[in-house]
Every structure is written in C-alpha cells, then in structure tokens.
Amino acid sequence: MGDESKPVDGEVNANKYFSKTAATDAEVSFEHRSAPPETRLYKKRWVIVLLFSSYSLCNSYQWIQYGIINNIFMRFYGVDSFTIDWMSMIYMLTYIPLIFPVSWLLDKKGLRVIALVAAALNCTGTWIKVASARPDLFPVTFLGQFTCSVAQVFILGMPSRIASVGFGSEEVSTACSIGVFGNQLGIAIGFLVPPILVPNVDNLDELAAHIRVMFYITAGVATFLFVLVVIVFQERPEIPPTHAQAAARQISPENYSYTASILRLLRNKAFILLVITYGLNVGCFYAVSTLLNRMIIEHYPGEEVNAGRIGLTIVIAGMVGSLICGIWLDRSKTYKQTTLAVYVMSLVGLVLYAFTLDLGHLWVVFITAGTLGFFMTGYLPLGFEFAVELTYPESEGTSSGLLNCSAQVFGIIFTICQGKIMDSFNTLAGNLFLCAFLLIGTIITGVWVAHAISPSDSRSMRLILIIAYKVIQMCF
C-alpha cells in the first residue's frame, strides 16, 4: 500500500502546494504512522463514472442538435442564422454566471445532489422541447434548450471530482478521460443523428413530425438516465480509494472557505496561464462546432448529412485523443510537455483544416477535420487533470469550473466574431481568425513550458516546435 508517486515535471505548483500525485500514500501513512487508514477500490466506481458519462452524453448531444441543421431550423421556426447559433451559445452563456454557485454547491452538498439536479434539469428540458415542435413555438424550444444548458453547468465540473473521490492514484487520469469521453460522444451523436432524423423536406407538417420524433427520443433517454441516477449514483465509496483521500476526509467542511479557495487560485500564476490557454483552445473548438454546418453548406450545398459526419469525425478522433492522453498521463505524468505538444498540433490541425475546406473534395475535409479533432478535443481532459495538479489541494470542482468558464467566454466571443467574419468575407477568413488566437495560446504555452522544464526535456520540445513550423510552412 505504500506506492510512492513521483513529482510531476519538477515543481508544478507556483503557489508551493503539494502536487496531488506527490501527496503519496507514504507521506500520508507517515502522518498517521500508528494507524494507517484502510483503503479499498470498489467495482461500482466504474458503474458510477459510466452512468455520469451517459447523462453527460445526453446533455451535450443537445448542445449541437440545432446548430448542425442550422438551415433547417431557420426555415422551420422562421428565424435567422444568428438566432439558431444562440441555441448553442446559450450553453456557454448560462455557464458563466452559474458556475460559481454550482461549484460552491458541489463542495457543500457533494456529488450525489449535483448529479440528481443535473439529470432532473436535463430531463425537464427535453420534455419542454417535445411540446415545441411547431413553427410558432420557437420561444418554447428556446426555454427547453435553456433548461438543458443550466443542467450542463452541474455536469461539466464533475469528472475530476468523480475520478479523485472513487479511483486509485494510477486510474485518476483515465477515469477523468472517461467522464469527458461521454461529453464528447454526446457531441458526436449530436453531429450525426439530427441530420438523419430531420431531413431537409419542404413540407412543414412533415418536418414538424421529424423534429417531434427527435425530441421524443431524447426525452425518453433522458428520463431513463434520471431514474438510474436516482437509484444508482452514490456520494462516495464507504472506504476511500487512497490514503490521500482518507486524509482529505478528515478535513472539516467548516475549515473550508470557497471564497478563499477562489482567491488562492487567482493568485496561482501557472493556473491562470492554463485558464487563458485552455479557454483559447476550447473556445476555438466551440466556434468550429457551432458554425460547422454553415462552413460545409457554403462550399458543399445540400450536404447536411456529411456536415454531421464531419462533426462526428472531429469528435470521434478527439475521443481517441482524450483516452490516449489520459492513459499517457497516468503512466508518464509529463503534464507540461504533453500540454505543449497537443497545443502545437491543435494549431497545425486548424491550419490544415482552414486551407483544405474549399478544395472541393469532401474526403480531404474528413481527414483534416479528424486531425484537428484528435488534438483539439484531446486537449479537454489534459487541461482538467493538469489543473488539478497545479492547484492541489484546492477543490477539483473549483479549478475545472474556472477552466470551463474561460472556455465558455472565449467560445461566445469566437463564435460571434467568426460568424460575422464569415458573413462579411468567407470561411477561410473566419478560420484564420481562430488560427491567430490559437497561435497566441501556443506561444503562451511554449514560453511557460520553456521556463518550467529541464534542459534535457527542452530538446524534445524544440523538435516538436520545428516539426510544427515545417508543417505550417508547407500549408502556406
């Protein structure tokens, strides 16, 4: 039981907190030498994380279900493209003011309460949408989407908390990746299924029937998952999985101040840099996802279904990237090097996608979109776990909440700006706008990592940067 974890990339935490992985069983047992706490890993932990992943999937699916058939919903409800864009952006907007009270609730009330509220809100939103499948009921469908967007706030901060509370030290990154995996799979299904269930037919009554079927299917799944959460989801295992978690349980809730935790995080320079760079990267992904239908239809008219398949390719490739990153981090703990490598390749992927979109060959777009998704979406769990490493012993929910808040802010800004640039110029100009900000994020990450890693590791970083530069140079 005395496995010793190595420090992550030297001194990770600028505020001189101990790294989570450095809070080893050996250190905790030293503090409690007379009576080491009992630890145990329960098989139910996998059921819990898979159930969470499932209702996260159901919620994230709805984020993009309007945007991926933007042109169809525009005609059905008689609204403009920007209004339909807000059906995706409302997920980002509601997150910003609500994340802080929800993070406080997560710390005070625990995982089960937050899971129940999330599943209940998601279920309620889906049934509101069922009643909105008429051309004159756009406000009702917007209310349903708004309700689901509130549920999302209760979901996004949970993966790292579930992973740390129920899993062993060598499983944390993998468990977190599985939690994020559900969110990504939901987005993938959101890209794929709506264009199939809702074809672009001329008759509005027939179109309403297709939309109603889609809403009923979503509501049925959400209701089933809500019932499972009520029955199965638990607060935490009876016996903690690690000695570090056993020690954490000894801390009285009265000794924890949420406001003080936020202030400590805001003084952590390394974490603030991660918040900025994470927001730039994920904000770009949100913008590309929201506007994907408009990009594809502009160059490939009538290809709504293939637009969904391209979105599916982006996310499936990203899911593979997420799992690979999670497993790699569990084994190597090379957070800084991996962060820079993935960030650089995200920039390369976006540049390739931008310059191949208008070539007239959909198969090329599938390849470049998959490359973009592998690295850009694969960055999601990497950011979560790196944040936990940088901010331990602060709450995982608080750190991941701030990361997501940054992503939502940049996501709204990038989606609005890119949409306006596409309207005024073309899709290439819009994508180059995103490339510029992703380049800024890459530079910030590169400078940060260059000052933090050892000379021996810097050689591999220089090689990554040289390869990326050559690829970008070839594109131009």
C-alpha positions in Angstrom: 0.0 0.0 0.0 3.0 2.3 0.1 3.4 3.2 -3.6 5.3 6.4 -4.0 4.3 8.8 -6.7 7.0 10.9 -8.4 6.7 14.7 -8.6 5.2 16.0 -11.9 7.8 17.8 -14.1 9.6 19.0 -11.0 7.8 21.8 -9.1 4.4 22.1 -10.7 2.6 24.4 -8.4 3.7 28.0 -8.4 1.9 28.5 -5.1 4.0 25.8 -3.5 1.1 23.5 -2.8 2.0 19.8 -2.9 1.1 18.1 -6.2 -1.8 15.7 -5.9 0.3 12.9 -7.1 3.0 13.9 -4.7 0.6 13.5 -1.8 1.7 9.9 -1.7 0.5 7.0 0.4 3.9 7.0 2.0 3.6 10.6 3.1 0.1 10.2 4.5 1.0 7.0 6.3 3.9 8.8 7.9 1.5 11.3 9.4 -0.7 8.5 10.7 2.1 6.0 11.4 0.3 4.5 14.4 -2.9 3.6 12.4 -2.7 3.7 8.6 -6.2 4.3 7.2 -7.9 1.4 5.3 -8.3 1.9 1.5 -10.3 -0.1 -1.0 -11.2 0.1 -4.7 -14.9 -0.8 -5.4 -16.0 -2.2 -8.7 -19.0 0.1 -8.5 -16.7 3.0 -9.3 -16.8 2.1 -13.0 -20.6 2.0 -12.9 -20.7 5.5 -11.4 -18.3 7.0 -13.9 -20.1 5.3 -16.9 -23.5 6.5 -15.6 -22.2 10.0 -15.3 -20.7 9.7 -18.8 -24.1 8.6 -20.1 -26.2 11.5 -18.8 -23.4 13.9 -19.8 -23.7 12.4 -23.3 -27.4 13.0 -23.3 -26.9 16.7 -22.3 -24.0 17.5 -24.7 -25.9 15.9 -27.6 -28.5 18.7 -27.3 -25.8 21.4 -27.4 -25.3 21.0 -31.1 -28.6 19.4 -32.3 -29.9 22.7 -33.6 -26.6 24.1 -35.0 -25.7 21.1 -37.1 -29.0 21.5 -39.1 -29.0 25.3 -38.8 -30.5 25.9 -42.2 -33.5 23.5 -41.5 -34.4 25.1 -38.1 -34.0 28.6 -39.6 -36.8 27.7 -42.1 -38.9 25.8 -39.7 -39.1 28.5 -37.0 -38.7 31.5 -39.3 -35.6 32.9 -37.6 -32.2 33.9 -38.9 -28.9 32.0 -38.6 -27.6 34.1 -35.7 -30.6 33.2 -33.7 -30.0 29.4 -34.2 -26.4 30.0 -33.3 -27.6 31.2 -29.9 -29.2 27.7 -29.4 -25.6 26.5 -29.0 -24.2 29.7 -27.4 -26.8 29.6 -24.6 -24.9 26.6 -23.2 -21.9 28.8 -23.0 -23.7 31.9 -21.7 -25.5 30.2 -18.8 -22.3 28.6 -17.6 -20.5 31.9 -16.9 -22.7 33.3 -14.1 -23.8 29.9 -12.7 -20.5 28.1 -12.4 -19.5 29.7 -9.1 -22.7 29.0 -7.1 -22.8 25.4 -8.6 -19.1 24.8 -7.6 -20.0 26.0 -4.1 -22.9 23.5 -4.0 -20.6 20.8 -5.3 -18.2 21.4 -2.3 -21.0 21.8 0.2 -23.6 19.2 -0.9 -21.5 16.7 -2.7 -21.6 14.6 -5.9 -25.0 12.9 -5.5 -27.0 16.1 -5.0 -25.3 17.7 -8.0 -25.9 14.6 -10.1 -29.6 14.5 -9.2 -30.1 18.2 -10.1 -28.2 17.8 -13.4 -30.2 14.7 -14.5 -33.5 16.3 -13.4 -32.9 19.6 -15.3 -31.8 17.7 -18.4 -34.9 15.5 -18.3 -37.2 18.5 -17.8 -35.6 20.4 -20.7 -36.1 17.5 -23.1 -39.8 17.3 -22.3 -40.2 21.1 -22.8 -38.8 20.6 -26.3 -41.3 17.9 -27.1 -44.0 20.5 -26.8 -42.2 22.9 -29.1 -42.3 21.1 -32.4 -44.4 23.8 -34.1 -43.2 26.7 -36.2 -44.8 29.3 -33.9 -43.3 27.9 -30.7 -39.6 28.9 -31.0 -39.7 30.6 -27.5 -40.7 27.2 -26.0 -37.9 25.3 -27.7 -35.5 28.0 -26.6 -36.8 27.6 -23.0 -36.1 23.8 -23.3 -32.6 24.5 -24.5 -32.0 27.0 -21.8 -33.1 24.4 -19.1 -30.7 21.9 -20.6 -27.9 24.5 -20.6 -28.4 25.0 -16.9 -28.1 21.2 -16.4 -24.8 21.4 -18.2 -23.4 23.7 -15.5 -24.0 20.9 -13.0 -22.2 18.4 -15.2 -19.0 19.9 -16.5 -17.2 20.2 -13.2 -17.8 16.7 -12.1 -15.3 14.4 -14.0 -12.2 15.3 -12.0 -14.2 15.1 -8.7 -15.6 11.7 -9.5 -12.1 10.5 -10.5 -10.4 11.7 -7.4 -13.1 10.5 -4.9 -13.5 7.0 -6.2 -10.4 5.9 -8.1 -6.8 4.9 -7.3 -3.9 7.2 -8.0 -3.0 5.3 -11.1 -6.5 5.5 -12.5 -7.4 9.1 -12.0 -6.5 10.5 -15.4 -8.1 7.5 -17.2 -11.3 7.9 -15.1 -11.4 11.6 -15.8 -11.0 10.9 -19.5 -13.9 8.5 -19.4 -16.0 11.3 -17.8 -15.0 13.7 -20.5 -15.5 10.9 -23.1 -19.2 10.9 -22.5 -19.5 14.6 -23.2 -17.5 14.2 -26.4 -19.5 11.2 -27.5 -22.7 13.2 -27.0 -21.4 16.0 -29.2 -20.5 13.3 -31.8 -24.0 11.9 -31.8 -25.4 15.5 -31.9 -23.5 15.9 -35.1 -24.5 12.6 -36.6 -28.2 12.0 -35.6 -30.1 15.2 -36.2 -29.3 15.4 -40.0 -30.6 11.8 -40.3 -33.7 12.2 -38.1 -34.6 15.6 -39.6 -34.2 15.6 -43.4 -34.5 18.8 -45.3 -38.0 18.4 -46.6 -40.2 21.1 -48.0 -43.5 20.3 -46.2 -43.5 22.0 -42.8 -46.0 19.5 -41.3 -43.8 16.6 -42.3 -40.7 18.5 -41.0 -42.5 19.0 -37.6 -43.2 15.3 -37.4 -39.5 14.5 -37.9 -38.5 17.1 -35.3 -41.0 15.8 -32.8 -39.6 12.2 -33.2 -36.1 13.5 -32.5 -37.3 15.3 -29.4 -39.3 12.3 -28.1 -36.3 10.0 -28.4 -34.1 12.5 -26.5 -36.7 12.8 -23.8 -37.1 9.1 -23.4 -33.3 8.6 -23.0 -33.0 11.5 -20.5 -35.9 10.1 -18.4 -34.3 6.6 -18.2 -31.0 8.1 -17.2 -32.6 10.2 -14.5 -34.2 7.2 -13.0 -30.8 5.4 -13.0 -29.1 8.3 -11.3 -31.8 8.3 -8.5 -31.2 4.6 -7.9 -27.5 4.1 -8.5 -25.5 7.3 -8.0 -23.7 7.5 -4.6 -21.9 10.3 -2.9 -18.6 8.5 -2.3 -17.4 5.0 -1.5 -17.7 3.9 2.1 -13.9 3.2 2.3 -11.7 5.7 0.5 -9.6 4.5 -2.5 -6.3 6.1 -1.5 -4.6 7.3 1.7 -4.7 10.9 0.3 -8.5 10.7 0.0 -8.6 9.2 3.5 -6.7 12.2 4.8 -8.9 14.6 2.9 -12.0 13.2 4.6 -10.5 14.3 8.0 -10.7 17.9 7.0 -13.8 19.5 8.5 -16.2 21.3 6.0 -16.2 24.3 8.4 -12.5 24.7 7.8 -13.0 25.2 4.0 -13.8 28.6 2.5 -14.9 28.7 -1.1 -14.1 32.3 -1.5 -10.6 31.9 -0.1 -10.1 28.9 -2.5 -11.1 31.1 -5.5 -8.7 33.8 -4.3 -5.8 31.4 -3.9 -6.5 30.1 -7.4 -6.5 33.6 -8.9 -3.1 34.2 -7.3 -1.7 31.0 -8.8 0.1 32.3 -11.9 0.6 28.9 -13.5 -3.1 28.1 -13.2 -4.1 31.5 -14.6 -1.9 30.8 -17.7 -3.6 27.5 -18.0 -7.1 29.1 -17.7 -6.2 31.5 -20.6 -4.7 28.9 -22.9 -7.4 26.3 -22.2 -10.0 28.9 -23.0 -8.4 29.9 -26.3 -8.1 26.2 -27.4 -11.6 25.0 -26.3 -13.2 28.3 -27.4 -11.9 27.6 -30.9 -13.4 24.1 -30.8 -16.8 25.5 -29.7 -16.8 28.1 -32.6 -15.8 25.5 -35.2 -18.5 23.1 -33.9 -21.3 25.7 -33.8 -20.6 27.1 -37.3 -19.7 23.8 -38.9 -23.0 23.5 -40.8 -22.6 26.9 -42.3 -19.0 26.2 -43.3 -19.8 23.0 -45.1 -23.0 24.1 -46.7 -21.3 27.2 -48.2 -18.8 25.0 -50.0 -20.8 21.8 -50.4 -24.5 22.8 -50.8 -27.1 20.1 -49.8 -24.5 18.2 -47.8 -26.2 18.5 -44.4 -25.7 14.8 -43.6 -22.0 15.0 -44.5 -21.6 18.1 -42.4 -22.9 16.0 -39.5 -20.5 13.2 -40.4 -17.6 15.6 -40.5 -18.5 16.8 -37.0 -18.7 13.2 -35.9 -15.2 12.6 -37.3 -13.9 15.6 -35.3 -15.3 14.4 -32.1 -14.6 10.6 -32.5 -11.0 11.5 -33.3 -10.9 13.7 -30.2 -12.3 10.9 -28.1 -9.4 8.7 -29.2 -7.0 11.6 -28.4 -8.6 12.0 -25.0 -8.2 8.4 -24.0 -4.6 8.3 -25.3 -3.8 11.5 -23.3 -5.4 10.1 -20.2 -3.5 6.8 -20.3 -0.3 8.6 -21.2 -0.6 11.0 -18.3 -1.3 8.2 -15.8 1.9 6.5 -16.9 4.3 9.4 -17.6 3.0 12.4 -15.5 4.6 14.7 -18.2 1.9 17.3 -18.0 3.8 20.3 -19.3 5.4 18.6 -22.3 2.2 16.9 -23.3 0.2 20.1 -23.0 2.6 21.9 -25.3 2.7 19.1 -27.8 -1.0 18.8 -28.0 -1.4 22.6 -28.3 1.0 22.9 -31.1 -0.6 20.0 -33.0 -4.1 21.6 -32.5 -2.8 24.7 -34.3 -1.4 22.6 -37.1 -4.7 20.8 -37.4 -6.7 24.1 -37.6 -4.4 25.5 -40.2 -4.7 22.3 -42.3 -8.5 22.4 -42.0 -8.7 26.1 -42.9 -6.8 25.7 -46.1 -8.3 22.5 -47.4 -12.0 23.3 -46.7 -12.6 24.9 -50.1 -10.7 22.4 -52.3 -13.9 20.7 -53.4 -13.0 17.3 -52.0 -15.0 16.2 -49.0 -12.7 13.3 -48.3 -9.9 15.8 -47.7 -12.1 17.7 -45.3 -12.8 14.5 -43.4 -9.1 13.8 -43.0 -8.1 17.3 -41.9 -11.1 17.6 -39.6 -10.2 14.4 -37.9 -6.6 15.6 -37.4 -8.0 18.8 -35.9 -10.4 16.9 -33.6 -7.7 14.4 -32.4 -5.6 17.1 -30.9 -8.0 19.9 -30.1 -10.7 17.7 -28.4 -8.0 15.5 -26.9 -6.8 18.6 -25.0 -10.0 18.6 -22.9 -9.1 16.0 -20.2 -5.5 17.1 -20.3 -6.5 20.6 -19.2 -8.7 19.2 -16.4 -6.0 16.9 -14.9 -3.2 19.5 -15.3 -5.4 22.0 -13.4 -5.8 19.5 -10.5 -2.0 19.0 -10.4 -1.4 22.8 -10.4 -3.9 23.6 -7.8 -3.9 20.7 -5.2 -5.2 20.8 -2.5 -7.9 23.1 -3.9 -11.2 21.6 -4.9 -11.2 19.9 -8.3 -14.7 21.3 -9.0 -13.5 24.8 -8.5 -10.4 24.5 -10.7 -12.3 22.8 -13.5 -15.2 25.3 -13.2 -12.8 28.2 -13.8 -11.3 26.4 -16.8 -14.8 25.8 -18.3 -15.8 29.4 -17.6 -12.8 30.6 -19.6 -13.8 28.2 -22.4 -17.4 29.5 -22.5 -16.3 33.2 -22.6 -13.9 32.6 -25.4 -16.4 30.3 -27.1 -19.1 33.0 -27.3 -16.6 35.7 -28.4 -15.1 33.4 -31.1 -18.5 32.1 -32.4 -19.9 35.6 -32.8 -16.8 37.1 -34.3 -16.1 34.2 -36.7 -19.8 34.2 -37.8 -19.6 37.9 -38.6 -16.3 37.5 -40.4 -17.8 34.6 -42.5 -20.8 36.8 -43.3 -18.6 39.7 -44.4 -15.8 37.8 -46.1 -15.6 34.0 -46.3 -15.0 30.8 -44.3 -11.2 31.0 -44.8 -11.1 34.4 -43.2 -13.2 33.1 -40.3 -10.9 30.1 -39.7 -7.7 32.2 -39.9 -9.2 34.4 -37.2 -9.3 31.4 -35.0 -5.8 30.3 -36.1 -4.5 33.7 -34.9 -5.8 33.2 -31.4 -4.7 29.6 -31.2 -1.2 30.8 -32.2 -1.3 33.2 -29.3 -2.2 30.3 -27.0 0.6 28.2 -28.4 3.1 31.0 -27.8 2.0 31.5 -24.2 2.1 27.7 -23.5 5.5 27.4 -25.2 7.1 30.3 -23.2 5.6 29.0 -20.0 6.8 25.4 -20.6 10.2 26.5 -21.7 10.8 28.2 -18.3 9.5 25.2 -16.4 11.0 22.1 -17.9 14.5 20.7 -17.5 17.2 21.2 -20.2 17.0 17.5 -21.2 13.3 17.8 -21.9 13.6 21.1 -23.8 15.4 19.3 -26.7 12.2 17.2 -27.4 10.1 20.4 -27.1 12.3 22.1 -29.7 11.9 19.1 -32.0 8.1 19.3 -31.7 8.1 23.1 -32.5 10.4 22.6 -35.5 8.1 19.9 -37.0 5.0 22.0 -36.4 6.7 25.0 -38.1 7.6 22.9 -41.1 4.0 21.7 -41.5 2.5 25.2 -41.2 5.1 26.5 -43.7 4.1 23.8 -46.2 0.4 24.9 -45.9 1.4 28.5 -46.8 
